[in-house]
Amino acid sequence: TILRPGEVLRNGGVFIDEKGVIQCVGCECGDISTTATRITCNKVAVSPGLINTHDHMGWMGDKPWVASDNQVDPELRWEHRHDWRKGKRGNPKISTSGGANADEKIWGELRFILSGATSINGSGASDGLLRNVDKSSGLEGLSHSYVNYQTFPLGDSGGSYKTDGCDYPNIMDPTFVDSYTPHVSEGIDPEARNEFLCLTSKANGGKEQLQANTAIIHGVGLLPVDVQKMATTGIKLIWSPRSNVSLYGDTAQVTMFHRMGIEIALGTDWLPSGSMNMLREIQCADQLNRNHY
């Protein structure tokens, strides 16, 4: 059974040539070659490889962060990522080890392979296994440029945030790259939304930083007018519902994004508050959709 976008093919096949390149996906593939090794898989479904569009490889060796194990109220949720990253505004801080070594990154990639992923946009790279689309050395034969992945597109890693204005430490200029995936509006407060407003206005030196080459990661605090701006500009969304709900009690309003024509991709975020592989993230999205959307 072959799964293709929008259709299911019974008794289909996939033909892979001697160089490892997929040359055919469909019902006619079995007639292409009489010499290729044939593998028959009854009652098996074959789908395209999944792309994990958001993770942090430095935390591949971590374990899930459990509030009660850290003397934090399990019902607590934060309003902005700097609240839990830096313990801002009197909030408890989430401390994680990070700094995964090469072996831990490879084991982390293996988790994703076992859930059907073939590529990752993960703020780092490890030789072999998954294709690492955000590193020039990890594209493994792809001809296009690597993704510019930015965790702090406003230069706010130190924990600065603003309710208005664009006086951030260092606003990135992504106009010179082909593909841009910045973390934007990770939180539910006005400070989270202001990040998007600043990056899509002419307030910062007369330049709208986010263009059609951008897929923003998170987008939790956006309002309908912001999503309309994304639709007009061609900006996409990378959605990490499990991590968002764990940290903020809410996530991007994907039903609104979808109705406005925004392309949406899934990403696992990281192990402390996200999913351990793509199938778990898909299950989370499916549960939200069935029970709430």
Solvent accessible surface area in square Angstrom, and as a share of the most:
residue,aa,sasa,rsa
1,T,45,0.26
2,I,6,0.03
3,L,66,0.33
4,R,89,0.32
5,P,124,0.78
6,G,92,0.89
7,E,74,0.33
8,V,76,0.44
9,L,28,0.14
10,R,169,0.62
11,N,143,0.73
12,G,25,0.24
13,G,21,0.20
14,V,56,0.32
15,F,36,0.15
16,I,90,0.46
17,D,27,0.14
18,E,160,0.72
19,K,168,0.71
20,G,55,0.53
21,V,79,0.46
22,I,102,0.52
23,Q,106,0.47
24,C,14,0.08
25,V,50,0.29
26,G,2,0.02
27,C,81,0.48
28,E,101,0.45
29,C,6,0.04
30,G,37,0.35
31,D,125,0.65
32,I,90,0.46
33,S,29,0.19
34,T,140,0.81
35,T,128,0.75
36,A,49,0.38
37,T,126,0.73
38,R,170,0.62
39,I,141,0.71
40,T,102,0.59
41,C,72,0.43
42,N,123,0.63
43,K,212,0.90
44,V,67,0.38
45,A,64,0.49
46,V,65,0.37
47,S,64,0.41
48,P,83,0.52
49,G,37,0.36
50,L,50,0.25
51,I,95,0.48
52,N,0,0.00
53,T,22,0.13
54,H,0,0.00
55,D,5,0.03
56,H,20,0.09
57,M,1,0.00
58,G,18,0.17
59,W,78,0.27
60,M,6,0.03
61,G,41,0.40
62,D,21,0.11
63,K,162,0.69
64,P,82,0.52
65,W,44,0.15
66,V,71,0.41
67,A,18,0.14
68,S,67,0.43
69,D,102,0.53
70,N,64,0.33
71,Q,166,0.74
72,V,16,0.09
73,D,86,0.44
74,P,77,0.48
75,E,142,0.64
76,L,52,0.26
77,R,102,0.37
78,W,7,0.02
79,E,88,0.40
80,H,0,0.00
81,R,7,0.03
82,H,0,0.00
83,D,1,0.01
84,W,21,0.07
85,R,50,0.18
86,K,87,0.37
87,G,24,0.23
88,K,68,0.29
89,R,117,0.43
90,G,82,0.79
91,N,36,0.19
92,P,46,0.29
93,K,111,0.47
94,I,10,0.05
95,S,84,0.54
96,T,46,0.27
97,S,98,0.63
98,G,15,0.15
99,G,72,0.70
100,A,12,0.09
101,N,86,0.44
102,A,69,0.54
103,D,94,0.49
104,E,65,0.29
105,K,44,0.19
106,I,67,0.34
107,W,171,0.60
108,G,0,0.00
109,E,0,0.00
110,L,58,0.29
111,R,50,0.18
112,F,1,0.00
113,I,60,0.30
114,L,138,0.69
115,S,5,0.03
116,G,36,0.35
117,A,3,0.02
118,T,72,0.42
119,S,7,0.05
120,I,0,0.00
121,N,4,0.02
122,G,0,0.00
123,S,47,0.31
124,G,11,0.10
125,A,37,0.29
126,S,13,0.08
127,D,133,0.69
128,G,43,0.41
129,L,85,0.42
130,L,1,0.01
131,R,62,0.23
132,N,2,0.01
133,V,20,0.11
134,D,6,0.03
135,K,83,0.35
136,S,79,0.51
137,S,99,0.64
138,G,7,0.07
139,L,17,0.08
140,E,96,0.43
141,G,79,0.76
142,L,66,0.33
143,S,121,0.78
144,H,104,0.47
145,S,52,0.33
146,Y,103,0.39
147,V,20,0.11
148,N,25,0.13
149,Y,25,0.10
150,Q,42,0.19
151,T,32,0.19
152,F,44,0.18
153,P,1,0.01
154,L,3,0.01
155,G,22,0.21
156,D,2,0.01
157,S,52,0.34
158,G,62,0.60
159,G,1,0.01
160,S,47,0.30
161,Y,45,0.17
162,K,57,0.24
163,T,80,0.46
164,D,101,0.52
165,G,40,0.39
166,C,29,0.17
167,D,121,0.63
168,Y,17,0.06
169,P,85,0.54
170,N,88,0.45
171,I,40,0.20
172,M,59,0.26
173,D,55,0.28
174,P,2,0.01
175,T,74,0.43
176,F,157,0.65
177,V,26,0.15
178,D,93,0.48
179,S,38,0.25
180,Y,5,0.02
181,T,11,0.07
182,P,0,0.00
183,H,5,0.02
184,V,0,0.00
185,S,0,0.00
186,E,9,0.04
187,G,0,0.00
188,I,79,0.40
189,D,12,0.06
190,P,88,0.56
191,E,20,0.09
192,A,0,0.00
193,R,58,0.21
194,N,8,0.04
195,E,3,0.01
196,F,2,0.01
197,L,67,0.34
198,C,2,0.01
199,L,2,0.01
200,T,12,0.07
201,S,38,0.24
202,K,135,0.57
203,A,72,0.56
204,N,24,0.12
205,G,81,0.78
206,G,49,0.47
207,K,90,0.38
208,E,45,0.20
209,Q,10,0.05
210,L,2,0.01
211,Q,69,0.30
212,A,55,0.43
213,N,43,0.22
214,T,1,0.01
215,A,18,0.14
216,I,0,0.00
217,I,0,0.00
218,H,1,0.01
219,G,1,0.01
220,V,9,0.05
221,G,13,0.13
222,L,2,0.01
223,L,80,0.40
224,P,69,0.43
225,V,97,0.56
226,D,3,0.02
227,V,0,0.00
228,Q,92,0.41
229,K,66,0.28
230,M,0,0.00
231,A,36,0.28
232,T,108,0.63
233,T,33,0.19
234,G,28,0.27
235,I,2,0.01
236,K,62,0.26
237,L,1,0.01
238,I,5,0.03
239,W,19,0.07
240,S,0,0.00
241,P,0,0.00
242,R,55,0.20
243,S,1,0.00
244,N,0,0.00
245,V,53,0.31
246,S,45,0.29
247,L,4,0.02
248,Y,5,0.02
249,G,46,0.44
250,D,75,0.39
251,T,7,0.04
252,A,1,0.01
253,Q,85,0.38
254,V,11,0.07
255,T,49,0.29
256,M,17,0.08
257,F,1,0.00
258,H,132,0.59
259,R,181,0.66
260,M,62,0.28
261,G,62,0.59
262,I,10,0.05
263,E,117,0.52
264,I,62,0.32
265,A,36,0.28
266,L,35,0.17
267,G,0,0.00
268,T,0,0.00
269,D,7,0.03
270,W,21,0.07
271,L,22,0.11
272,P,4,0.03
273,S,15,0.10
274,G,13,0.12
275,S,3,0.02
276,M,79,0.35
277,N,19,0.10
278,M,6,0.03
279,L,88,0.44
280,R,102,0.37
281,E,0,0.00
282,I,66,0.33
283,Q,102,0.45
284,C,15,0.09
285,A,15,0.12
286,D,58,0.30
287,Q,111,0.50
288,L,28,0.14
289,N,85,0.43
290,R,184,0.67
291,N,99,0.51
292,H,134,0.60
293,Y,106,0.40
